């Protein structure tokens, strides 16, 4: 990822979240960058930088705001919603994506 895109993402997140959420999002983003390199098929399926900025950061912010954990199914379902998966393949792909999401978010 190029530095200007990273700065743009960081500025967008900083605009909307508190310091505690920012630290968590930054840590998760670092994990995301490391983990996604091993799964190019998911990045090609739009589980990518844009999805992180547009969806994952917001899910983390909402979880912090409401003092609740982030669930892997919540992020996986948001991805399925983004690409408008039909019900027949939706559950299968969500289940396939959840272990990857667990590697990215750890124990939030």
Buried (B, 14 or more C-beta within 10 A) or exposed (E): EEEEEEEEBBEEBEEEBEEEBBEBBEBBBEEBBEBBEEBEEBBEBEBBBEBBBBBBBBBBBBBBEEEEEBBBEBBBBBBBEBEEBEEEEBEEBBEEBBEBBBBBBEEB
